[in-house]
């Protein structure tokens, strides 16, 4: 049984992504290295760094969800 693992990337309907889209993506990604830095370096002390890091992880879904690409309706796989 053969499985097709081809990934197709298409540009947005308006053409190439704008600089604003890239900036938004960067801003939505910044909590990831920030949390890693807080949890590994602990610049604010152990408890403060852990509290801020875990707060960022717990609330990430709230501010990242609006910038997420829509997933429904998903196109049916072609046969």
Z-matrix of the N, CA and C atoms (Angstrom, degrees):
N
C 1 1.441
C 2 1.522 1 108.07
N 3 1.319 2 117.36 1 120.64
C 4 1.458 3 122.22 2 -179.28
C 5 1.525 4 109.95 3 -91.38
N 6 1.311 5 115.64 4 139.96
C 7 1.451 6 121.33 5 178.86
C 8 1.523 7 108.23 6 -118.02
N 9 1.317 8 117.19 7 128.62
C 10 1.455 9 122.25 8 179.34
C 11 1.526 10 109.02 9 -89.84
N 12 1.333 11 117.00 10 116.67
C 13 1.457 12 121.82 11 -179.74
C 14 1.524 13 111.19 12 -109.10
N 15 1.305 14 117.81 13 31.17
C 16 1.448 15 122.42 14 -178.23
C 17 1.523 16 110.00 15 -74.79
N 18 1.336 17 116.43 16 133.56
C 19 1.450 18 122.17 17 177.53
C 20 1.515 19 108.49 18 -105.89
N 21 1.319 20 116.40 19 124.08
C 22 1.455 21 121.23 20 179.07
C 23 1.513 22 109.07 21 -108.36
N 24 1.324 23 116.62 22 123.89
C 25 1.457 24 121.75 23 178.99
C 26 1.514 25 107.87 24 -111.36
N 27 1.324 26 115.91 25 126.62
C 28 1.457 27 119.98 26 179.25
C 29 1.520 28 109.51 27 -119.28
N 30 1.314 29 116.28 28 149.47
C 31 1.458 30 121.53 29 177.80
C 32 1.522 31 109.29 30 -75.02
N 33 1.330 32 117.24 31 155.18
C 34 1.460 33 119.35 32 176.41
C 35 1.521 34 111.05 33 -59.90
N 36 1.321 35 116.26 34 161.14
C 37 1.460 36 121.14 35 -175.71
C 38 1.518 37 112.30 36 -57.84
N 39 1.312 38 118.89 37 -31.78
C 40 1.450 39 122.27 38 -178.57
C 41 1.517 40 113.33 39 -82.10
N 42 1.301 41 119.70 40 6.21
C 43 1.458 42 122.63 41 -177.51
C 44 1.512 43 110.31 42 105.82
N 45 1.317 44 115.87 43 -150.22
C 46 1.464 45 120.76 44 -179.14
C 47 1.526 46 109.80 45 -65.56
N 48 1.323 47 116.23 46 151.65
C 49 1.457 48 119.76 47 -179.17
C 50 1.526 49 109.66 48 -66.87
N 51 1.298 50 115.77 49 145.61
C 52 1.454 51 120.99 50 -177.78
C 53 1.525 52 110.22 51 -83.70
N 54 1.306 53 115.17 52 168.46
C 55 1.457 54 120.48 53 177.58
C 56 1.518 55 111.08 54 -63.48
N 57 1.343 56 116.69 55 -32.32
C 58 1.461 57 120.09 56 178.87
C 59 1.523 58 111.02 57 -65.16
N 60 1.340 59 117.32 58 -37.53
C 61 1.464 60 120.85 59 177.28
C 62 1.525 61 110.82 60 -63.83
N 63 1.310 62 115.97 61 -41.85
C 64 1.471 63 119.92 62 179.73
C 65 1.523 64 111.02 63 -66.67
N 66 1.341 65 116.55 64 -40.25
C 67 1.455 66 120.33 65 178.89
C 68 1.524 67 110.74 66 -64.87
N 69 1.326 68 116.70 67 -42.30
C 70 1.458 69 120.50 68 177.54
C 71 1.527 70 110.55 69 -61.93
N 72 1.327 71 116.64 70 -43.04
C 73 1.461 72 119.87 71 177.68
C 74 1.515 73 112.32 72 -60.99
N 75 1.333 74 115.87 73 -40.72
C 76 1.468 75 120.05 74 177.92
C 77 1.518 76 110.93 75 -64.08
N 78 1.327 77 117.09 76 -44.53
C 79 1.459 78 120.46 77 179.81
C 80 1.522 79 111.94 78 -63.87
N 81 1.337 80 117.13 79 -36.33
C 82 1.461 81 119.96 80 179.02
C 83 1.521 82 112.04 81 -73.42
N 84 1.349 83 117.01 82 -22.32
C 85 1.463 84 120.45 83 -179.85
C 86 1.535 85 111.93 84 -88.23
N 87 1.324 86 118.31 85 -22.73
C 88 1.462 87 121.55 86 -175.16
C 89 1.525 88 115.45 87 -54.86
N 90 1.331 89 121.15 88 -34.07
C 91 1.461 90 118.46 89 178.71
C 92 1.531 91 114.10 90 -60.30
N 93 1.320 92 117.61 91 -25.42
C 94 1.473 93 119.39 92 -178.49
C 95 1.533 94 110.80 93 -64.00
N 96 1.347 95 119.92 94 -57.41
C 97 1.467 96 117.62 95 178.22
C 98 1.521 97 112.76 96 -67.05
N 99 1.336 98 117.92 97 -28.81
C 100 1.463 99 120.21 98 178.10
C 101 1.526 100 110.64 99 -63.88
N 102 1.328 101 116.90 100 -44.42
C 103 1.466 102 120.42 101 178.71
C 104 1.525 103 110.17 102 -65.01
N 105 1.323 104 117.06 103 -43.39
C 106 1.466 105 119.48 104 178.19
C 107 1.520 106 110.87 105 -59.89
N 108 1.324 107 117.13 106 -42.46
C 109 1.461 108 121.53 107 179.14
C 110 1.526 109 110.54 108 -64.30
N 111 1.332 110 116.86 109 -44.86
C 112 1.463 111 120.20 110 179.80
C 113 1.525 112 111.98 111 -62.46
N 114 1.334 113 116.32 112 -41.39
C 115 1.466 114 119.04 113 -175.87
C 116 1.517 115 113.35 114 -78.50
N 117 1.327 116 118.20 115 -24.60
C 118 1.466 117 119.25 116 -179.29
C 119 1.525 118 112.90 117 -95.38
N 120 1.331 119 117.90 118 -39.60
C 121 1.468 120 121.03 119 -177.62
C 122 1.520 121 113.10 120 -90.95
N 123 1.308 122 117.15 121 -27.47
C 124 1.467 123 124.14 122 -178.75
C 125 1.529 124 111.43 123 47.64
N 126 1.351 125 117.25 124 59.71
C 127 1.460 126 120.78 125 -176.17
C 128 1.528 127 114.34 126 -68.98
N 129 1.327 128 118.22 127 -21.00
C 130 1.461 129 122.14 128 -177.76
C 131 1.522 130 112.41 129 -103.33
N 132 1.310 131 116.34 130 14.05
C 133 1.458 132 120.40 131 -173.15
C 134 1.519 133 108.95 132 94.39
N 135 1.301 134 115.57 133 162.23
C 136 1.455 135 120.23 134 -173.89
C 137 1.526 136 112.91 135 -61.96
N 138 1.315 137 117.78 136 -54.84
C 139 1.467 138 120.31 137 -174.83
C 140 1.522 139 112.61 138 -66.70
N 141 1.321 140 118.29 139 -44.25
C 142 1.467 141 120.77 140 -178.86
C 143 1.525 142 110.86 141 -65.75
N 144 1.329 143 117.51 142 -43.32
C 145 1.462 144 120.71 143 -179.58
C 146 1.525 145 111.05 144 -65.14
N 147 1.331 146 116.91 145 -42.57
C 148 1.458 147 120.36 146 177.77
C 149 1.527 148 111.13 147 -64.60
N 150 1.331 149 116.93 148 -42.48
C 151 1.468 150 120.28 149 -178.94
C 152 1.527 151 110.87 150 -63.44
N 153 1.323 152 117.77 151 -45.61
C 154 1.470 153 120.56 152 -179.77
C 155 1.525 154 110.29 153 -67.63
N 156 1.333 155 117.13 154 -42.16
C 157 1.461 156 120.59 155 178.98
C 158 1.520 157 112.35 156 -60.90
N 159 1.318 158 116.91 157 -45.83
C 160 1.461 159 119.96 158 179.59
C 161 1.523 160 111.64 159 -70.10
N 162 1.335 161 117.60 160 -34.09
C 163 1.466 162 120.16 161 176.16
C 164 1.527 163 110.41 162 -64.11
N 165 1.326 164 117.57 163 -41.67
C 166 1.463 165 120.81 164 176.84
C 167 1.522 166 111.15 165 -62.55
N 168 1.333 167 117.05 166 -41.83
C 169 1.464 168 119.82 167 179.20
C 170 1.529 169 111.12 168 -66.14
N 171 1.323 170 116.71 169 -40.01
C 172 1.464 171 120.23 170 -176.96
C 173 1.529 172 112.39 171 -70.28
N 174 1.330 173 117.32 172 -31.50
C 175 1.457 174 120.32 173 -176.54
C 176 1.521 175 113.46 174 -99.69
N 177 1.314 176 118.33 175 -0.73
C 178 1.463 177 121.15 176 -175.89
C 179 1.523 178 111.94 177 -57.80
N 180 1.310 179 117.88 178 -39.62
C 181 1.460 180 121.16 179 -178.76
C 182 1.527 181 111.58 180 -61.51
N 183 1.327 182 116.97 181 -33.36
C 184 1.469 183 120.70 182 -177.66
C 185 1.526 184 112.39 183 -65.11
N 186 1.329 185 117.08 184 -42.30
C 187 1.464 186 118.22 185 -177.73
C 188 1.524 187 113.06 186 -98.15
N 189 1.311 188 119.44 187 -12.13
C 190 1.463 189 120.63 188 178.02
C 191 1.529 190 111.89 189 -90.47
N 192 1.311 191 118.55 190 -25.63
C 193 1.460 192 121.92 191 -176.20
C 194 1.533 193 113.00 192 -57.93
N 195 1.344 194 120.82 193 -43.82
C 196 1.472 195 119.19 194 -179.62
C 197 1.537 196 113.00 195 -62.71
N 198 1.312 197 118.83 196 -27.88
C 199 1.455 198 121.08 197 -179.97
C 200 1.511 199 114.04 198 -88.81
N 201 1.310 200 116.74 199 -1.91
C 202 1.458 201 121.87 200 -178.03
C 203 1.523 202 110.70 201 -74.04
N 204 1.308 203 115.87 202 143.53
C 205 1.466 204 120.24 203 177.01
C 206 1.528 205 109.23 204 -68.61
N 207 1.322 206 117.29 205 141.14
C 208 1.471 207 118.92 206 178.76
C 209 1.530 208 110.80 207 -64.95
N 210 1.317 209 116.01 208 139.77
C 211 1.465 210 119.92 209 -177.59
C 212 1.514 211 112.79 210 -109.61
N 213 1.327 212 118.46 211 -12.79
C 214 1.455 213 121.22 212 179.40
C 215 1.504 214 109.48 213 -122.39
N 216 1.276 215 122.67 214 143.61
C 217 1.446 216 124.74 215 -3.14
C 218 1.529 217 110.28 216 -79.30
N 219 1.286 218 115.33 217 137.15
C 220 1.463 219 120.69 218 178.08
C 221 1.521 220 109.45 219 -81.32
N 222 1.326 221 116.55 220 139.49
C 223 1.468 222 117.79 221 177.01
C 224 1.521 223 110.58 222 -69.18
N 225 1.289 224 116.36 223 143.82
C 226 1.454 225 120.68 224 177.95
C 227 1.526 226 109.19 225 -71.93
N 228 1.322 227 117.00 226 141.05
C 229 1.468 228 119.05 227 178.48
C 230 1.531 229 110.69 228 -64.15
N 231 1.321 230 114.94 229 139.88
C 232 1.466 231 118.06 230 178.04
C 233 1.515 232 109.28 231 -81.44
N 234 1.296 233 115.81 232 146.65
C 235 1.473 234 119.21 233 -177.16
C 236 1.497 235 112.42 234 -98.67
